[in-house]
Amino acid sequence: MNDIIDLVIFDCDGVLLDSEIIACAADAEALRNIGHDITTEEVVIRFAGIPDEAIDLIFEKELGRPLPENFRADIKRKVLDKYRTELRPIEGAKALLSTLKTNKCIASSAAPAKLALGFVNADLFELVYPHIFSAHLVARGKPHPDIFEYAAKVMDMPTARCLVVEDSVAGVTAAVAAGMKCIGFTGGAHCQAGDADRLHDAGAFQVIERLELLLDFVV
C-alpha cells in the first residue's frame, strides 16, 4: 500500500479487546431463554459490530413481539460482570499501541461506559485515551459510516488518509462507505472459518490474523 496514512482508526471489540465472543454469547443465551433458537456463532456472523439498539429491533422482528422489559439491560449487566473476570486484550494489542507512531483513535459501536471499563480492565486505557469515540455520538451506527467520519473530523484528518482496522462485515462496510482504507482482522476468539473471505468481500483490501502485521502498512 503506497498511500499515505496519517490516522489509524481501531475498532474495539474483537480488534483490541477479545470481547466480541463475550457479548455475542450473552446475546445468544438471552435469546434462547425467550424462545429464539440461535447460536453464538450465528450471532457473531450476523451481528458483530452492529449497535445493540439495531440488533434488538431485528430480534423483535424475528420473534414477532417486543423483547421483555430489561432484556438489553440484563445482557449488559452480565457482559460487564464478565469483563471484570474474563476479559483479555487481543494478543499483541498492548505492544502495538505502545509502539505505533502514526496517530490513532478508537471508533466503536459500544457504549462509552463499556468502552472505558473494557480498556481499563485490559490495561489499555492510557494507551488509547482520550481519543475514544462511541457510536452513541452519531446518528447512525455501523454499517453506516457516521462514526468513522466523526472520528476523522475530530482528529482533523482527511478520510482518504485514514486506515481502519475492523473485525466485522458491518465495520468494514462502514469504513469503505466513509472513503477510508480498511484492513480486516481475524485474530479474535470469536473468529470463524470464512471470516477472511467475508471481510475481503465487504471491502477490506487486506486481512491479518496478528496485530503486529499492521506494522507492514503503517509505522
PyMOL commands that place a pseudoatom at each C-alpha (Angstrom):
pseudoatom trace, name=CA, resn=MET, resi=1, chain=A, elem=C, hetatm=0, pos=[0.000, 0.000, 0.000]
pseudoatom trace, name=CA, resn=ASN, resi=2, chain=A, elem=C, hetatm=0, pos=[1.628, 3.239, -1.175]
pseudoatom trace, name=CA, resn=ASP, resi=3, chain=A, elem=C, hetatm=0, pos=[-0.994, 5.650, 0.132]
pseudoatom trace, name=CA, resn=ILE, resi=4, chain=A, elem=C, hetatm=0, pos=[-0.041, 7.999, 2.962]
pseudoatom trace, name=CA, resn=ILE, resi=5, chain=A, elem=C, hetatm=0, pos=[-1.727, 7.034, 6.226]
pseudoatom trace, name=CA, resn=ASP, resi=6, chain=A, elem=C, hetatm=0, pos=[-1.924, 9.725, 8.909]
pseudoatom trace, name=CA, resn=LEU, resi=7, chain=A, elem=C, hetatm=0, pos=[-4.518, 8.121, 11.185]
pseudoatom trace, name=CA, resn=VAL, resi=8, chain=A, elem=C, hetatm=0, pos=[-5.213, 4.519, 12.200]
pseudoatom trace, name=CA, resn=ILE, resi=9, chain=A, elem=C, hetatm=0, pos=[-8.763, 4.000, 13.461]
pseudoatom trace, name=CA, resn=PHE, resi=10, chain=A, elem=C, hetatm=0, pos=[-9.221, 0.863, 15.528]
pseudoatom trace, name=CA, resn=ASP, resi=11, chain=A, elem=C, hetatm=0, pos=[-12.468, -0.857, 16.242]
pseudoatom trace, name=CA, resn=CYS, resi=12, chain=A, elem=C, hetatm=0, pos=[-12.502, -2.020, 19.869]
pseudoatom trace, name=CA, resn=ASP, resi=13, chain=A, elem=C, hetatm=0, pos=[-14.360, -5.306, 20.382]
pseudoatom trace, name=CA, resn=GLY, resi=14, chain=A, elem=C, hetatm=0, pos=[-12.619, -8.141, 18.586]
pseudoatom trace, name=CA, resn=VAL, resi=15, chain=A, elem=C, hetatm=0, pos=[-9.687, -5.967, 17.467]
pseudoatom trace, name=CA, resn=LEU, resi=16, chain=A, elem=C, hetatm=0, pos=[-8.077, -4.627, 20.644]
pseudoatom trace, name=CA, resn=LEU, resi=17, chain=A, elem=C, hetatm=0, pos=[-10.213, -6.393, 23.244]
pseudoatom trace, name=CA, resn=ASP, resi=18, chain=A, elem=C, hetatm=0, pos=[-11.096, -10.078, 22.965]
pseudoatom trace, name=CA, resn=SER, resi=19, chain=A, elem=C, hetatm=0, pos=[-14.619, -9.155, 23.990]
pseudoatom trace, name=CA, resn=GLU, resi=20, chain=A, elem=C, hetatm=0, pos=[-16.793, -9.905, 20.971]
pseudoatom trace, name=CA, resn=ILE, resi=21, chain=A, elem=C, hetatm=0, pos=[-17.196, -13.543, 21.985]
pseudoatom trace, name=CA, resn=ILE, resi=22, chain=A, elem=C, hetatm=0, pos=[-18.372, -12.472, 25.451]
pseudoatom trace, name=CA, resn=ALA, resi=23, chain=A, elem=C, hetatm=0, pos=[-21.030, -10.129, 24.093]
pseudoatom trace, name=CA, resn=CYS, resi=24, chain=A, elem=C, hetatm=0, pos=[-22.266, -12.472, 21.367]
pseudoatom trace, name=CA, resn=ALA, resi=25, chain=A, elem=C, hetatm=0, pos=[-22.508, -15.423, 23.755]
pseudoatom trace, name=CA, resn=ALA, resi=26, chain=A, elem=C, hetatm=0, pos=[-24.556, -13.302, 26.157]
pseudoatom trace, name=CA, resn=ASP, resi=27, chain=A, elem=C, hetatm=0, pos=[-26.921, -12.262, 23.357]
pseudoatom trace, name=CA, resn=ALA, resi=28, chain=A, elem=C, hetatm=0, pos=[-27.366, -15.836, 22.178]
pseudoatom trace, name=CA, resn=GLU, resi=29, chain=A, elem=C, hetatm=0, pos=[-28.057, -17.143, 25.690]
pseudoatom trace, name=CA, resn=ALA, resi=30, chain=A, elem=C, hetatm=0, pos=[-30.619, -14.416, 26.386]
pseudoatom trace, name=CA, resn=LEU, resi=31, chain=A, elem=C, hetatm=0, pos=[-32.397, -15.086, 23.106]
pseudoatom trace, name=CA, resn=ARG, resi=32, chain=A, elem=C, hetatm=0, pos=[-32.556, -18.826, 23.691]
pseudoatom trace, name=CA, resn=ASN, resi=33, chain=A, elem=C, hetatm=0, pos=[-34.081, -18.124, 27.097]
pseudoatom trace, name=CA, resn=ILE, resi=34, chain=A, elem=C, hetatm=0, pos=[-37.017, -16.358, 25.421]
pseudoatom trace, name=CA, resn=GLY, resi=35, chain=A, elem=C, hetatm=0, pos=[-37.528, -18.942, 22.684]
pseudoatom trace, name=CA, resn=HIS, resi=36, chain=A, elem=C, hetatm=0, pos=[-35.284, -17.772, 19.830]
pseudoatom trace, name=CA, resn=ASP, resi=37, chain=A, elem=C, hetatm=0, pos=[-33.182, -20.742, 18.700]
pseudoatom trace, name=CA, resn=ILE, resi=38, chain=A, elem=C, hetatm=0, pos=[-29.846, -19.129, 17.835]
pseudoatom trace, name=CA, resn=THR, resi=39, chain=A, elem=C, hetatm=0, pos=[-26.208, -19.997, 18.455]
pseudoatom trace, name=CA, resn=THR, resi=40, chain=A, elem=C, hetatm=0, pos=[-23.314, -17.800, 19.486]
pseudoatom trace, name=CA, resn=GLU, resi=41, chain=A, elem=C, hetatm=0, pos=[-21.738, -18.455, 16.085]
pseudoatom trace, name=CA, resn=GLU, resi=42, chain=A, elem=C, hetatm=0, pos=[-24.856, -17.155, 14.316]
pseudoatom trace, name=CA, resn=VAL, resi=43, chain=A, elem=C, hetatm=0, pos=[-24.881, -14.014, 16.444]
pseudoatom trace, name=CA, resn=VAL, resi=44, chain=A, elem=C, hetatm=0, pos=[-21.209, -13.407, 15.613]
pseudoatom trace, name=CA, resn=ILE, resi=45, chain=A, elem=C, hetatm=0, pos=[-21.753, -13.737, 11.861]
pseudoatom trace, name=CA, resn=ARG, resi=46, chain=A, elem=C, hetatm=0, pos=[-24.930, -11.686, 11.730]
pseudoatom trace, name=CA, resn=PHE, resi=47, chain=A, elem=C, hetatm=0, pos=[-24.495, -9.017, 14.374]
pseudoatom trace, name=CA, resn=ALA, resi=48, chain=A, elem=C, hetatm=0, pos=[-20.833, -8.459, 15.280]
pseudoatom trace, name=CA, resn=GLY, resi=49, chain=A, elem=C, hetatm=0, pos=[-20.049, -4.761, 15.100]
pseudoatom trace, name=CA, resn=ILE, resi=50, chain=A, elem=C, hetatm=0, pos=[-23.675, -3.615, 14.996]
pseudoatom trace, name=CA, resn=PRO, resi=51, chain=A, elem=C, hetatm=0, pos=[-25.032, -1.395, 17.821]
pseudoatom trace, name=CA, resn=ASP, resi=52, chain=A, elem=C, hetatm=0, pos=[-27.262, -3.098, 20.390]
pseudoatom trace, name=CA, resn=GLU, resi=53, chain=A, elem=C, hetatm=0, pos=[-30.252, -0.919, 19.533]
pseudoatom trace, name=CA, resn=ALA, resi=54, chain=A, elem=C, hetatm=0, pos=[-30.226, -2.045, 15.898]
pseudoatom trace, name=CA, resn=ILE, resi=55, chain=A, elem=C, hetatm=0, pos=[-29.755, -5.682, 16.917]
pseudoatom trace, name=CA, resn=ASP, resi=56, chain=A, elem=C, hetatm=0, pos=[-32.738, -5.572, 19.260]
pseudoatom trace, name=CA, resn=LEU, resi=57, chain=A, elem=C, hetatm=0, pos=[-35.003, -4.234, 16.503]
pseudoatom trace, name=CA, resn=ILE, resi=58, chain=A, elem=C, hetatm=0, pos=[-34.040, -7.212, 14.346]
pseudoatom trace, name=CA, resn=PHE, resi=59, chain=A, elem=C, hetatm=0, pos=[-34.639, -9.612, 17.225]
pseudoatom trace, name=CA, resn=GLU, resi=60, chain=A, elem=C, hetatm=0, pos=[-38.124, -8.177, 17.798]
pseudoatom trace, name=CA, resn=LYS, resi=61, chain=A, elem=C, hetatm=0, pos=[-38.975, -8.555, 14.126]
pseudoatom trace, name=CA, resn=GLU, resi=62, chain=A, elem=C, hetatm=0, pos=[-37.826, -12.173, 14.067]
pseudoatom trace, name=CA, resn=LEU, resi=63, chain=A, elem=C, hetatm=0, pos=[-39.687, -13.018, 17.273]
pseudoatom trace, name=CA, resn=GLY, resi=64, chain=A, elem=C, hetatm=0, pos=[-42.803, -11.174, 16.186]
pseudoatom trace, name=CA, resn=ARG, resi=65, chain=A, elem=C, hetatm=0, pos=[-43.140, -9.499, 19.570]
pseudoatom trace, name=CA, resn=PRO, resi=66, chain=A, elem=C, hetatm=0, pos=[-41.420, -6.925, 21.763]
pseudoatom trace, name=CA, resn=LEU, resi=67, chain=A, elem=C, hetatm=0, pos=[-38.432, -8.056, 23.775]
pseudoatom trace, name=CA, resn=PRO, resi=68, chain=A, elem=C, hetatm=0, pos=[-39.018, -8.478, 27.521]
pseudoatom trace, name=CA, resn=GLU, resi=69, chain=A, elem=C, hetatm=0, pos=[-38.595, -5.468, 29.745]
pseudoatom trace, name=CA, resn=ASN, resi=70, chain=A, elem=C, hetatm=0, pos=[-34.954, -5.012, 30.778]
pseudoatom trace, name=CA, resn=PHE, resi=71, chain=A, elem=C, hetatm=0, pos=[-33.818, -7.539, 28.135]
pseudoatom trace, name=CA, resn=ARG, resi=72, chain=A, elem=C, hetatm=0, pos=[-30.864, -5.448, 26.971]
pseudoatom trace, name=CA, resn=ALA, resi=73, chain=A, elem=C, hetatm=0, pos=[-30.111, -4.079, 30.445]
pseudoatom trace, name=CA, resn=ASP, resi=74, chain=A, elem=C, hetatm=0, pos=[-29.815, -7.622, 31.807]
pseudoatom trace, name=CA, resn=ILE, resi=75, chain=A, elem=C, hetatm=0, pos=[-27.429, -8.591, 28.991]
pseudoatom trace, name=CA, resn=LYS, resi=76, chain=A, elem=C, hetatm=0, pos=[-25.286, -5.511, 29.572]
pseudoatom trace, name=CA, resn=ARG, resi=77, chain=A, elem=C, hetatm=0, pos=[-25.032, -6.294, 33.279]
pseudoatom trace, name=CA, resn=LYS, resi=78, chain=A, elem=C, hetatm=0, pos=[-23.902, -9.869, 32.583]
pseudoatom trace, name=CA, resn=VAL, resi=79, chain=A, elem=C, hetatm=0, pos=[-21.379, -8.717, 29.993]
pseudoatom trace, name=CA, resn=LEU, resi=80, chain=A, elem=C, hetatm=0, pos=[-19.873, -6.116, 32.311]
pseudoatom trace, name=CA, resn=ASP, resi=81, chain=A, elem=C, hetatm=0, pos=[-19.593, -8.719, 35.063]
pseudoatom trace, name=CA, resn=LYS, resi=82, chain=A, elem=C, hetatm=0, pos=[-17.664, -10.961, 32.677]
pseudoatom trace, name=CA, resn=TYR, resi=83, chain=A, elem=C, hetatm=0, pos=[-15.476, -8.018, 31.671]
pseudoatom trace, name=CA, resn=ARG, resi=84, chain=A, elem=C, hetatm=0, pos=[-14.236, -7.882, 35.242]
pseudoatom trace, name=CA, resn=THR, resi=85, chain=A, elem=C, hetatm=0, pos=[-13.304, -11.581, 35.342]
pseudoatom trace, name=CA, resn=GLU, resi=86, chain=A, elem=C, hetatm=0, pos=[-12.824, -12.917, 31.793]
pseudoatom trace, name=CA, resn=LEU, resi=87, chain=A, elem=C, hetatm=0, pos=[-11.835, -10.044, 29.519]
pseudoatom trace, name=CA, resn=ARG, resi=88, chain=A, elem=C, hetatm=0, pos=[-8.386, -10.105, 27.948]
pseudoatom trace, name=CA, resn=PRO, resi=89, chain=A, elem=C, hetatm=0, pos=[-6.715, -7.845, 25.391]
pseudoatom trace, name=CA, resn=ILE, resi=90, chain=A, elem=C, hetatm=0, pos=[-6.117, -9.258, 21.943]
pseudoatom trace, name=CA, resn=GLU, resi=91, chain=A, elem=C, hetatm=0, pos=[-2.618, -10.714, 21.804]
pseudoatom trace, name=CA, resn=GLY, resi=92, chain=A, elem=C, hetatm=0, pos=[-0.172, -8.024, 20.730]
pseudoatom trace, name=CA, resn=ALA, resi=93, chain=A, elem=C, hetatm=0, pos=[-2.555, -5.113, 21.364]
pseudoatom trace, name=CA, resn=LYS, resi=94, chain=A, elem=C, hetatm=0, pos=[-0.520, -3.514, 24.135]
pseudoatom trace, name=CA, resn=ALA, resi=95, chain=A, elem=C, hetatm=0, pos=[2.744, -3.804, 22.229]
pseudoatom trace, name=CA, resn=LEU, resi=96, chain=A, elem=C, hetatm=0, pos=[1.221, -2.358, 19.067]
pseudoatom trace, name=CA, resn=LEU, resi=97, chain=A, elem=C, hetatm=0, pos=[-0.447, 0.570, 20.792]
pseudoatom trace, name=CA, resn=SER, resi=98, chain=A, elem=C, hetatm=0, pos=[2.767, 1.299, 22.697]
pseudoatom trace, name=CA, resn=THR, resi=99, chain=A, elem=C, hetatm=0, pos=[4.969, 1.392, 19.607]
pseudoatom trace, name=CA, resn=LEU, resi=100, chain=A, elem=C, hetatm=0, pos=[2.702, 2.781, 16.869]
pseudoatom trace, name=CA, resn=LYS, resi=101, chain=A, elem=C, hetatm=0, pos=[3.949, 6.213, 15.820]
pseudoatom trace, name=CA, resn=THR, resi=102, chain=A, elem=C, hetatm=0, pos=[1.067, 7.022, 13.482]
pseudoatom trace, name=CA, resn=ASN, resi=103, chain=A, elem=C, hetatm=0, pos=[-1.852, 8.924, 15.026]
pseudoatom trace, name=CA, resn=LYS, resi=104, chain=A, elem=C, hetatm=0, pos=[-4.509, 6.564, 16.356]
pseudoatom trace, name=CA, resn=CYS, resi=105, chain=A, elem=C, hetatm=0, pos=[-8.018, 6.556, 17.785]
pseudoatom trace, name=CA, resn=ILE, resi=106, chain=A, elem=C, hetatm=0, pos=[-10.881, 4.198, 18.615]
pseudoatom trace, name=CA, resn=ALA, resi=107, chain=A, elem=C, hetatm=0, pos=[-14.255, 4.162, 16.812]
pseudoatom trace, name=CA, resn=SER, resi=108, chain=A, elem=C, hetatm=0, pos=[-16.630, 1.586, 18.257]
pseudoatom trace, name=CA, resn=SER, resi=109, chain=A, elem=C, hetatm=0, pos=[-20.299, 0.630, 18.349]
pseudoatom trace, name=CA, resn=ALA, resi=110, chain=A, elem=C, hetatm=0, pos=[-20.023, 0.036, 22.105]
pseudoatom trace, name=CA, resn=ALA, resi=111, chain=A, elem=C, hetatm=0, pos=[-21.387, 2.416, 24.725]
pseudoatom trace, name=CA, resn=PRO, resi=112, chain=A, elem=C, hetatm=0, pos=[-18.892, 4.829, 26.350]
pseudoatom trace, name=CA, resn=ALA, resi=113, chain=A, elem=C, hetatm=0, pos=[-19.037, 3.166, 29.784]
pseudoatom trace, name=CA, resn=LYS, resi=114, chain=A, elem=C, hetatm=0, pos=[-18.469, -0.271, 28.282]
pseudoatom trace, name=CA, resn=LEU, resi=115, chain=A, elem=C, hetatm=0, pos=[-15.509, 1.013, 26.277]
pseudoatom trace, name=CA, resn=ALA, resi=116, chain=A, elem=C, hetatm=0, pos=[-13.925, 2.620, 29.324]
pseudoatom trace, name=CA, resn=LEU, resi=117, chain=A, elem=C, hetatm=0, pos=[-14.417, -0.439, 31.525]
pseudoatom trace, name=CA, resn=GLY, resi=118, chain=A, elem=C, hetatm=0, pos=[-13.039, -2.737, 28.847]
pseudoatom trace, name=CA, resn=PHE, resi=119, chain=A, elem=C, hetatm=0, pos=[-9.903, -0.710, 28.254]
pseudoatom trace, name=CA, resn=VAL, resi=120, chain=A, elem=C, hetatm=0, pos=[-9.285, -0.252, 31.991]
pseudoatom trace, name=CA, resn=ASN, resi=121, chain=A, elem=C, hetatm=0, pos=[-9.685, -3.970, 32.730]
pseudoatom trace, name=CA, resn=ALA, resi=122, chain=A, elem=C, hetatm=0, pos=[-7.413, -4.877, 29.824]
pseudoatom trace, name=CA, resn=ASP, resi=123, chain=A, elem=C, hetatm=0, pos=[-4.791, -2.334, 30.966]
pseudoatom trace, name=CA, resn=LEU, resi=124, chain=A, elem=C, hetatm=0, pos=[-5.014, -0.418, 27.691]
pseudoatom trace, name=CA, resn=PHE, resi=125, chain=A, elem=C, hetatm=0, pos=[-6.874, 2.730, 28.745]
pseudoatom trace, name=CA, resn=GLU, resi=126, chain=A, elem=C, hetatm=0, pos=[-3.891, 5.065, 28.983]
pseudoatom trace, name=CA, resn=LEU, resi=127, chain=A, elem=C, hetatm=0, pos=[-2.714, 3.904, 25.544]
pseudoatom trace, name=CA, resn=VAL, resi=128, chain=A, elem=C, hetatm=0, pos=[-5.951, 4.964, 23.813]
pseudoatom trace, name=CA, resn=TYR, resi=129, chain=A, elem=C, hetatm=0, pos=[-7.229, 7.868, 25.944]
pseudoatom trace, name=CA, resn=PRO, resi=130, chain=A, elem=C, hetatm=0, pos=[-8.588, 10.446, 25.111]
pseudoatom trace, name=CA, resn=HIS, resi=131, chain=A, elem=C, hetatm=0, pos=[-9.360, 9.547, 21.509]
pseudoatom trace, name=CA, resn=ILE, resi=132, chain=A, elem=C, hetatm=0, pos=[-12.144, 7.033, 22.142]
pseudoatom trace, name=CA, resn=PHE, resi=133, chain=A, elem=C, hetatm=0, pos=[-15.283, 7.543, 20.048]
pseudoatom trace, name=CA, resn=SER, resi=134, chain=A, elem=C, hetatm=0, pos=[-18.543, 5.683, 20.579]
pseudoatom trace, name=CA, resn=ALA, resi=135, chain=A, elem=C, hetatm=0, pos=[-21.325, 5.353, 18.010]
pseudoatom trace, name=CA, resn=HIS, resi=136, chain=A, elem=C, hetatm=0, pos=[-23.546, 6.924, 20.675]
pseudoatom trace, name=CA, resn=LEU, resi=137, chain=A, elem=C, hetatm=0, pos=[-22.038, 10.209, 19.464]
pseudoatom trace, name=CA, resn=VAL, resi=138, chain=A, elem=C, hetatm=0, pos=[-23.586, 9.926, 15.998]
pseudoatom trace, name=CA, resn=ALA, resi=139, chain=A, elem=C, hetatm=0, pos=[-26.999, 9.423, 14.451]
pseudoatom trace, name=CA, resn=ARG, resi=140, chain=A, elem=C, hetatm=0, pos=[-26.358, 6.021, 12.885]
pseudoatom trace, name=CA, resn=GLY, resi=141, chain=A, elem=C, hetatm=0, pos=[-24.167, 3.109, 13.881]
pseudoatom trace, name=CA, resn=LYS, resi=142, chain=A, elem=C, hetatm=0, pos=[-22.227, 0.707, 11.698]
pseudoatom trace, name=CA, resn=PRO, resi=143, chain=A, elem=C, hetatm=0, pos=[-22.647, -0.340, 8.869]
pseudoatom trace, name=CA, resn=HIS, resi=144, chain=A, elem=C, hetatm=0, pos=[-23.254, 3.380, 8.267]
pseudoatom trace, name=CA, resn=PRO, resi=145, chain=A, elem=C, hetatm=0, pos=[-20.080, 5.493, 8.032]
pseudoatom trace, name=CA, resn=ASP, resi=146, chain=A, elem=C, hetatm=0, pos=[-21.047, 8.107, 10.642]
pseudoatom trace, name=CA, resn=ILE, resi=147, chain=A, elem=C, hetatm=0, pos=[-18.700, 7.087, 13.469]
pseudoatom trace, name=CA, resn=PHE, resi=148, chain=A, elem=C, hetatm=0, pos=[-15.661, 6.886, 11.198]
pseudoatom trace, name=CA, resn=GLU, resi=149, chain=A, elem=C, hetatm=0, pos=[-16.453, 10.239, 9.602]
pseudoatom trace, name=CA, resn=TYR, resi=150, chain=A, elem=C, hetatm=0, pos=[-16.899, 11.719, 13.078]
pseudoatom trace, name=CA, resn=ALA, resi=151, chain=A, elem=C, hetatm=0, pos=[-13.565, 10.334, 14.279]
pseudoatom trace, name=CA, resn=ALA, resi=152, chain=A, elem=C, hetatm=0, pos=[-11.723, 11.693, 11.246]
pseudoatom trace, name=CA, resn=LYS, resi=153, chain=A, elem=C, hetatm=0, pos=[-13.314, 15.117, 11.717]
pseudoatom trace, name=CA, resn=VAL, resi=154, chain=A, elem=C, hetatm=0, pos=[-12.399, 15.320, 15.405]
pseudoatom trace, name=CA, resn=MET, resi=155, chain=A, elem=C, hetatm=0, pos=[-8.879, 14.113, 14.667]
pseudoatom trace, name=CA, resn=ASP, resi=156, chain=A, elem=C, hetatm=0, pos=[-8.673, 16.645, 11.798]
pseudoatom trace, name=CA, resn=MET, resi=157, chain=A, elem=C, hetatm=0, pos=[-7.689, 14.041, 9.209]
pseudoatom trace, name=CA, resn=PRO, resi=158, chain=A, elem=C, hetatm=0, pos=[-8.956, 13.613, 5.634]
pseudoatom trace, name=CA, resn=THR, resi=159, chain=A, elem=C, hetatm=0, pos=[-10.847, 10.356, 5.297]
pseudoatom trace, name=CA, resn=ALA, resi=160, chain=A, elem=C, hetatm=0, pos=[-8.626, 9.293, 2.389]
pseudoatom trace, name=CA, resn=ARG, resi=161, chain=A, elem=C, hetatm=0, pos=[-5.619, 9.274, 4.750]
pseudoatom trace, name=CA, resn=CYS, resi=162, chain=A, elem=C, hetatm=0, pos=[-7.289, 7.092, 7.372]
pseudoatom trace, name=CA, resn=LEU, resi=163, chain=A, elem=C, hetatm=0, pos=[-6.816, 3.346, 7.792]
pseudoatom trace, name=CA, resn=VAL, resi=164, chain=A, elem=C, hetatm=0, pos=[-9.461, 1.383, 9.705]
pseudoatom trace, name=CA, resn=VAL, resi=165, chain=A, elem=C, hetatm=0, pos=[-8.813, -1.961, 11.420]
pseudoatom trace, name=CA, resn=GLU, resi=166, chain=A, elem=C, hetatm=0, pos=[-12.048, -3.965, 11.705]
pseudoatom trace, name=CA, resn=ASP, resi=167, chain=A, elem=C, hetatm=0, pos=[-13.146, -7.497, 12.511]
pseudoatom trace, name=CA, resn=SER, resi=168, chain=A, elem=C, hetatm=0, pos=[-16.773, -7.294, 11.309]
pseudoatom trace, name=CA, resn=VAL, resi=169, chain=A, elem=C, hetatm=0, pos=[-18.509, -7.001, 7.960]
pseudoatom trace, name=CA, resn=ALA, resi=170, chain=A, elem=C, hetatm=0, pos=[-20.568, -4.107, 9.358]
pseudoatom trace, name=CA, resn=GLY, resi=171, chain=A, elem=C, hetatm=0, pos=[-17.394, -2.287, 10.351]
pseudoatom trace, name=CA, resn=VAL, resi=172, chain=A, elem=C, hetatm=0, pos=[-15.631, -2.842, 7.037]
pseudoatom trace, name=CA, resn=THR, resi=173, chain=A, elem=C, hetatm=0, pos=[-18.743, -1.707, 5.177]
pseudoatom trace, name=CA, resn=ALA, resi=174, chain=A, elem=C, hetatm=0, pos=[-18.846, 1.458, 7.287]
pseudoatom trace, name=CA, resn=ALA, resi=175, chain=A, elem=C, hetatm=0, pos=[-15.166, 2.208, 6.693]
pseudoatom trace, name=CA, resn=VAL, resi=176, chain=A, elem=C, hetatm=0, pos=[-15.462, 1.791, 2.925]
pseudoatom trace, name=CA, resn=ALA, resi=177, chain=A, elem=C, hetatm=0, pos=[-18.568, 3.986, 2.890]
pseudoatom trace, name=CA, resn=ALA, resi=178, chain=A, elem=C, hetatm=0, pos=[-16.565, 6.664, 4.719]
pseudoatom trace, name=CA, resn=GLY, resi=179, chain=A, elem=C, hetatm=0, pos=[-13.953, 6.610, 1.945]
pseudoatom trace, name=CA, resn=MET, resi=180, chain=A, elem=C, hetatm=0, pos=[-11.306, 5.003, 4.141]
pseudoatom trace, name=CA, resn=LYS, resi=181, chain=A, elem=C, hetatm=0, pos=[-8.968, 2.117, 3.526]
pseudoatom trace, name=CA, resn=CYS, resi=182, chain=A, elem=C, hetatm=0, pos=[-9.673, -0.881, 5.688]
pseudoatom trace, name=CA, resn=ILE, resi=183, chain=A, elem=C, hetatm=0, pos=[-7.736, -3.889, 6.960]
pseudoatom trace, name=CA, resn=GLY, resi=184, chain=A, elem=C, hetatm=0, pos=[-9.734, -6.830, 8.258]
pseudoatom trace, name=CA, resn=PHE, resi=185, chain=A, elem=C, hetatm=0, pos=[-8.659, -8.605, 11.437]
pseudoatom trace, name=CA, resn=THR, resi=186, chain=A, elem=C, hetatm=0, pos=[-9.348, -12.262, 12.254]
pseudoatom trace, name=CA, resn=GLY, resi=187, chain=A, elem=C, hetatm=0, pos=[-7.357, -12.803, 15.461]
pseudoatom trace, name=CA, resn=GLY, resi=188, chain=A, elem=C, hetatm=0, pos=[-10.189, -12.699, 17.989]
pseudoatom trace, name=CA, resn=ALA, resi=189, chain=A, elem=C, hetatm=0, pos=[-11.632, -15.702, 19.828]
pseudoatom trace, name=CA, resn=HIS, resi=190, chain=A, elem=C, hetatm=0, pos=[-14.942, -15.209, 18.011]
pseudoatom trace, name=CA, resn=CYS, resi=191, chain=A, elem=C, hetatm=0, pos=[-13.460, -15.517, 14.518]
pseudoatom trace, name=CA, resn=GLN, resi=192, chain=A, elem=C, hetatm=0, pos=[-14.532, -18.429, 12.330]
pseudoatom trace, name=CA, resn=ALA, resi=193, chain=A, elem=C, hetatm=0, pos=[-13.627, -20.126, 9.074]
pseudoatom trace, name=CA, resn=GLY, resi=194, chain=A, elem=C, hetatm=0, pos=[-14.684, -17.920, 6.204]
pseudoatom trace, name=CA, resn=ASP, resi=195, chain=A, elem=C, hetatm=0, pos=[-14.291, -14.634, 8.076]
pseudoatom trace, name=CA, resn=ALA, resi=196, chain=A, elem=C, hetatm=0, pos=[-11.349, -13.522, 5.951]
pseudoatom trace, name=CA, resn=ASP, resi=197, chain=A, elem=C, hetatm=0, pos=[-13.379, -14.033, 2.781]
pseudoatom trace, name=CA, resn=ARG, resi=198, chain=A, elem=C, hetatm=0, pos=[-16.341, -12.160, 4.265]
pseudoatom trace, name=CA, resn=LEU, resi=199, chain=A, elem=C, hetatm=0, pos=[-14.138, -9.197, 5.209]
pseudoatom trace, name=CA, resn=HIS, resi=200, chain=A, elem=C, hetatm=0, pos=[-12.491, -9.164, 1.776]
pseudoatom trace, name=CA, resn=ASP, resi=201, chain=A, elem=C, hetatm=0, pos=[-15.897, -9.265, 0.102]
pseudoatom trace, name=CA, resn=ALA, resi=202, chain=A, elem=C, hetatm=0, pos=[-17.065, -6.336, 2.244]
pseudoatom trace, name=CA, resn=GLY, resi=203, chain=A, elem=C, hetatm=0, pos=[-14.144, -4.230, 1.001]
pseudoatom trace, name=CA, resn=ALA, resi=204, chain=A, elem=C, hetatm=0, pos=[-11.086, -4.884, 3.178]
pseudoatom trace, name=CA, resn=PHE, resi=205, chain=A, elem=C, hetatm=0, pos=[-8.003, -4.660, 0.957]
pseudoatom trace, name=CA, resn=GLN, resi=206, chain=A, elem=C, hetatm=0, pos=[-6.061, -6.964, 3.301]
pseudoatom trace, name=CA, resn=VAL, resi=207, chain=A, elem=C, hetatm=0, pos=[-6.884, -9.301, 6.194]
pseudoatom trace, name=CA, resn=ILE, resi=208, chain=A, elem=C, hetatm=0, pos=[-4.445, -10.042, 9.016]
pseudoatom trace, name=CA, resn=GLU, resi=209, chain=A, elem=C, hetatm=0, pos=[-4.527, -12.572, 11.862]
pseudoatom trace, name=CA, resn=ARG, resi=210, chain=A, elem=C, hetatm=0, pos=[-1.960, -10.897, 14.132]
pseudoatom trace, name=CA, resn=LEU, resi=211, chain=A, elem=C, hetatm=0, pos=[-1.911, -7.248, 15.145]
pseudoatom trace, name=CA, resn=GLU, resi=212, chain=A, elem=C, hetatm=0, pos=[1.821, -6.843, 14.671]
pseudoatom trace, name=CA, resn=LEU, resi=213, chain=A, elem=C, hetatm=0, pos=[1.280, -7.379, 10.932]
pseudoatom trace, name=CA, resn=LEU, resi=214, chain=A, elem=C, hetatm=0, pos=[-0.340, -3.952, 10.852]
pseudoatom trace, name=CA, resn=LEU, resi=215, chain=A, elem=C, hetatm=0, pos=[3.185, -2.522, 11.008]
pseudoatom trace, name=CA, resn=ASP, resi=216, chain=A, elem=C, hetatm=0, pos=[3.675, -3.708, 7.419]
pseudoatom trace, name=CA, resn=PHE, resi=217, chain=A, elem=C, hetatm=0, pos=[1.315, -0.882, 6.435]
pseudoatom trace, name=CA, resn=VAL, resi=218, chain=A, elem=C, hetatm=0, pos=[1.970, 1.885, 8.979]
pseudoatom trace, name=CA, resn=VAL, resi=219, chain=A, elem=C, hetatm=0, pos=[4.744, 2.905, 11.349]
for i in range(1, 219): cmd.bond("trace and resi %d" % i, "trace and resi %d" % (i + 1))
show_as sticks, trace
zoom trace
